[in-house]
Amino acid sequence: MASLKFVLLLCVLLCAMFPLSFTIALVVFIVKWILRGISLFIQQLVFAEIVFKKVHNGGLAVFIRTVITGSFISLFVLVVHRGLWWDISPWDRIFTLEWWDLDARLELLDEWWKYCGIYAAVYTSYYARFVSQWTYISNLYNQIKNAEISMCIGCDGKTPCTPDVSVVNCNRCAALKLNGWKAGFIEDAETLHMVTKPLFAGVIYSWLTKNDEVAKIYKTHHSETYAASDNPEERLAALIKKLKKSLKIKEAS
């Protein structure tokens, strides 16, 4: 409470000393705040990215986002085309038409059919984006596995490692780079909302829980998904908890 009073007092003093500069700064701050709110509204609600909080990126997420985004766009087009109010709304026409008036119903269906194109375009856009993201993350995973096989050789540089040989016995420099690559893969999977996808969740969980180096690099890597002030330990714990939930792994009692 004391700090709040101090801030308010400081604002009053600045306003009294520099009225024009303070007013301009306040207006700029308010405009930035409004623009940030609009951007967040468009990103989370219109583009339906809020869906990713409950559903991983996939067919279901694409469908839900299509319905939400398509509805927003259709409503906007409807308002622009018809005006905000009109004498008889489409909903009233649906329920006031006689059930035997087939021609009128076909006319109404033809009127609404054009809006299906909006949903089709939105679905195509979201699905194409999902396919490109899926292709990228899948190719990256395959490259990592290929690198694991290529680098995992004995100290003589010729003899392949057996499955029980630790990666420490392989080229240490290559191992460090590979672990950084794995941590980067996890970052990408998070950003693309695919970290809990069953195909990747088990692999990521294994990397983080069985390879301390990957977990360490992951905690220290900068990610746009998280604020720089976030606690790395809490961030890692939250991800592992999310993976356990996805894989249905029970917490140790």
Buried (B, 14 or more C-beta within 10 A) or exposed (E): EEEEEEEEEEEEEBBEEEEEEBEEEEEEEEEEEEEEEEEEEEEBEBBBBEBBEEBBBBEEBBBBBBBBBBBBBBEEEBEEEEEEEEEEEEEEBEEEBEEEEEEEBEEBEEEEEEBEEBBEEBBEBBBEBBEEBBEEBEEBBEEBEEBBEEBBBEEEEEEEBEEEBEBEEBBEEBBEEBBBBBBBBBBBBBBBBBBBBEEBBBBBBEBBBEBEBBBBBBBEBEBEEBEEEEEBEEBBEEBBEBBBEBEEBEEEE
